[in-house]
Amino acid sequence: MPGSALKIGLWALACVALWSSWPARALAAQAEKAQTPARKTPAAAPRAAAVRDGEAEARLIEIYRLIGRSANREALKQAEGLVKDHPNFQLAQLVYGDLLAGQMRPVKTLGDVPEGEAKAAAPVLADLRKESQQRLRALRERPAPGLVPSQFLALSPQNKHAIAVDASKSRLYLFENTATGLKLVADYYISVGKLGTEKAVEGDQRTPLGVYFITSNLNPRSLKDFYGAGALPINYPNQLDLKRGKTGSGIWLHGTPPEQFSRAPQASDGCVVLANPDLERIIRTVEVRSTPVVISQSLKWVPPQSLKAEVQSFEEALKGWHTTKSSGDIRKLTAWYTPDFTSYGKTFAQWTPTLQSELKQVGNRGTQIKDVSYLRWTDTADTMVVTFGEVAKGARTGLTKRQYWVRQGTQWKIFFEGTL
């Protein structure tokens, strides 16, 4: 590989130049694969199946760094090992092909291959370039240590983990909820919908944006190979989505088919797609029903202490609602709910008997609220998703509830309440 193609100030720019070439045979093979139906391939070898999450990407980035230092021989050696271990990692194959091409001839222009083959493989090559750019961007623009996504106002001890997705960076962030707050433990490259985000209707090939929860863990044996190592469905459409008339279903976090290590940044029908080793780590880690999943077009990272004022402000509203409910005055309690309130399809009037029954069971003992989590979603409206335990005083167990609040002027009001 000529030095002029590599000795560009930033090593990332050098990599872009390097990735843009591709041996003719490899391009033709990629084009043929893109134009013909995918065949069912045997299951991955035990070595590939046992690989650690994030390991393949870390090796790829190290190859990029070697290229940036003009250590092409070592880069070629490591690339050869990477594609041997992960023959379905197309981006690694692209880098390996570039390094091989550089052994034979100088790279004169970006994408220096026969015109016909370059044209046939253009969609595949464009997707791979975009994937490489997204991986590098996420690594260059990593959040500073200690920062958290602004949606995570406060999590209860019941939320042992949390997930945040930044669609603009094609990245998923996995957090552990520790005694001292959220700790970022891993992050992974992901794919979203073919047409991007902001899902609104069934079949629009977009990934929804909002605050969701993992609802189940689907056994991979019950799924097609297309979904890879498994699937974690989320509760799209959530109550805010339903209020806005959004439709669709079947939004999952899932893996990739055997012939693909990863997919293009925008390649799914709306799901969030990860490499199988990365998904396996998440499946082993998170808890069904209690793990929140925030999907944002672009995450805003903030110091946790900056969220305390917002939490305290909203806590006053929740305390006010709870005090009013404890008084047993249904007329006063109505003021805390929006006119379009629903509870699993029931209006406030239809739901009132359920509320009265709860109050009767508690009697004069009153209730206490425990294990409260606050997740905030702000777009055209300011919404709070609140989950808590409501326990009669003196009792050991009680109901787990979820409310959706919306800010109306200076007041917070509830537009959904239900028992989980």
C-alpha positions, -999 to 999 in steps of 0.1 A, spaced: 0 0 0 15 33 -10 25 56 18 6 85 2 -27 67 9 -19 62 45 1 92 58 -29 115 62 -29 134 94 -57 115 112 -55 77 112 -93 75 106 -89 94 73 -62 71 63 -85 42 70 -112 57 48 -88 58 19 -77 23 25 -112 8 28 -122 24 -6 -103 -2 -26 -114 -38 -30 -100 -67 -51 -121 -75 -81 -128 -110 -72 -140 -100 -37 -162 -73 -51 -178 -97 -76 -184 -121 -48 -201 -95 -26 -222 -83 -55 -233 -119 -63 -242 -124 -27 -262 -92 -26 -282 -101 -57 -290 -138 -49 -312 -152 -21 -293 -160 10 -287 -198 15 -291 -215 48 -256 -221 61 -244 -245 88 -243 -233 124 -212 -213 134 -182 -233 146 -179 -237 184 -150 -212 185 -170 -184 169 -200 -191 190 -180 -188 222 -164 -155 213 -165 -127 238 -189 -98 231 -172 -68 214 -141 -88 207 -143 -88 169 -149 -50 168 -119 -44 192 -97 -65 168 -109 -45 138 -102 -12 155 -67 -24 163 -62 -32 126 -73 3 117 -47 17 142 -20 -4 127 -29 9 92 -28 45 106 8 39 118 17 23 84 23 -10 101 7 -28 71 24 -61 75 12 -65 111 -22 -52 101 -24 -78 73 -15 -106 98 -41 -95 122 -68 -90 95 -61 -126 83 -66 -139 118 -98 -119 122 -115 -131 90 -104 -167 98 -121 -165 132 -151 -145 118 -155 -154 81 -190 -138 81 -177 -104 92 -180 -86 59 -164 -53 71 -133 -73 83 -132 -90 49 -132 -56 32 -102 -44 52 -84 -77 46 -91 -74 8 -77 -38 8 -45 -50 25 -41 -78 1 -47 -55 -29 -20 -32 -15 5 -60 -17 0 -63 -54 -5 -28 -68 -8 8 -57 -42 22 -50 -46 50 -74 -81 62 -66 -109 55 -41 -126 23 -52 -99 15 -77 -116 -16 -93 -131 -24 -127 -160 -2 -134 -185 -29 -140 -177 -48 -108 -176 -16 -87 -211 -7 -100 -226 -41 -93 -212 -40 -58 -220 -4 -51 -248 -10 -25 -228 -35 -5 -197 -13 -6 -217 18 5 -232 -1 34 -198 -14 46 -183 21 44 -212 35 64 -208 7 90 -171 15 94 -178 52 97 -204 46 124 -182 23 144 -154 48 143 -177 77 151 -190 60 182 -155 53 194 -143 89 187 -174 104 204 -176 82 235 -194 98 264 -172 111 292 -169 88 322 -197 92 347 -223 107 323 -257 92 318 -285 96 292 -308 124 303 -338 101 302 -326 81 332 -338 105 359 -338 78 386 -339 41 387 -351 19 415 -332 -11 429 -357 -32 409 -341 -19 377 -308 -38 378 -298 -28 343 -308 -3 317 -302 1 279 -300 32 258 -298 33 220 -284 62 200 -296 57 164 -274 85 150 -243 66 161 -257 31 155 -248 23 191 -264 5 221 -252 12 256 -256 -13 284 -257 0 320 -256 -16 354 -276 1 382 -252 1 411 -255 15 447 -237 46 435 -257 50 403 -257 39 367 -224 24 354 -217 19 317 -205 -17 313 -205 -22 275 -216 -6 242 -222 -22 208 -227 -14 172 -263 -19 161 -286 -16 131 -320 1 130 -348 4 105 -342 7 67 -360 40 67 -346 53 100 -364 61 132 -397 76 144 -419 46 137 -456 56 133 -475 28 114 -473 -9 108 -448 -18 81 -431 16 78 -396 0 83 -387 25 110 -375 20 146 -396 36 173 -383 63 196 -392 64 232 -391 47 266 -397 10 265 -392 -21 286 -381 -56 277 -412 -78 279 -398 -114 272 -369 -135 262 -376 -156 231 -359 -190 229 -337 -190 197 -349 -225 190 -383 -212 184 -371 -185 159 -359 -186 123 -321 -184 117 -327 -148 106 -329 -137 142 -296 -153 152 -289 -159 189 -323 -149 201 -347 -120 206 -358 -96 234 -392 -80 225 -400 -45 238 -434 -30 246 -439 -10 214 -464 6 211 -462 19 247 -490 40 262 -476 73 248 -475 57 213 -511 44 216 -522 79 228 -507 93 196 -523 66 174 -492 48 164 -495 12 152 -473 -18 146 -458 -45 168 -430 -70 170 -401 -46 177 -373 -67 191 -336 -65 200 -323 -95 181 -293 -111 165 -281 -117 129 -284 -148 106 -254 -172 104 -241 -157 72 -238 -122 86 -218 -110 115 -234 -75 115 -259 -57 93 -258 -22 77 -266 7 100 -301 9 85 -311 -26 75 -340 -39 97 -378 -36 94 -378 -16 127 -360 -38 151 -326 -31 168 -301 -57 155 -268 -67 172 -240 -91 164 -248 -124 180 -220 -124 206 -232 -89 217 -268 -100 219 -259 -131 239 -242 -109 265 -273 -87 268 -296 -118 271 -274 -132 299 -274 -99 317 -308 -81 316 -340 -89 334 -374 -93 316 -401 -67 325 -378 -45 347 -352 -34 322 -359 -1 305 -348 5 269 -345 41 258 -343 45 220 -333 80 209 -323 96 177 -294 112 196 -287 107 233 -279 136 255 -253 127 281 -254 146 314 -239 144 349 -263 124 372 -263 152 398 -278 176 372 -309 155 372 -316 158 409 -335 190 406 -358 176 380 -364 145 401 -372 166 432 -396 188 412 -416 158 399 -415 140 432 -437 169 446 -463 161 419 -462 123 427 -465 131 464 -494 154 458 -513 127 439 -506 101 465 -518 124 493 -550 131 475 -556 94 468 -550 86 504 -577 110 514 -602 89 495 -618 119 478 -624 107 442 -636 142 431 -604 158 441 -584 129 427 -599 134 393 -580 167 390 -548 148 388 -558 130 356 -562 143 320 -596 143 303 -584 116 278 -570 93 306 -571 56 298 -563 24 317 -560 -5 293 -588 9 272 -610 22 300 -618 59 305 -615 75 339 -652 70 346 -650 33 336 -618 28 356 -631 46 388 -647 14 403 -612 -2 402 -598 28 420 -626 27 446 -620 -10 451 -583 -4 458 -592 23 484 -617 0 501 -591 -28 504 -566 -4 520 -592 11 543 -578 35 570 -543 20 568 -532 41 539 -505 32 514 -468 39 509 -449 42 477 -416 24 473 -390 14 446 -398 44 424 -382 49 390 -385 80 368 -379 79 330 -384 111 311 -392 114 274 -393 148 258 -402 156 222 -433 176 213 -445 169 248 -428 164 282 -436 129 294 -427 110 326 -429 72 328 -431 63 365 -430 28 380 -435 20 417 -447 -4 443 -479 6 461 -481 -12 494 -507 -9 522 -490 2 554 -482 -28 575 -483 -52 545 -453 -69 530 -464 -70 494 -486 -48 471 -492 -38 436 -466 -27 410 -479 2 391 -469 22 361 -481 57 353 -476 80 323 -476 117 332 -476 146 308 -467 182 316 -495 207 309 -482 241 314 -467 241 349 -487 210 361 -481 173 357 -511 151 350 -516 114 345 -529 101 312 -524 64 319 -523 42 350 -522 5 352 -511 -25 373 -482 -46 360 
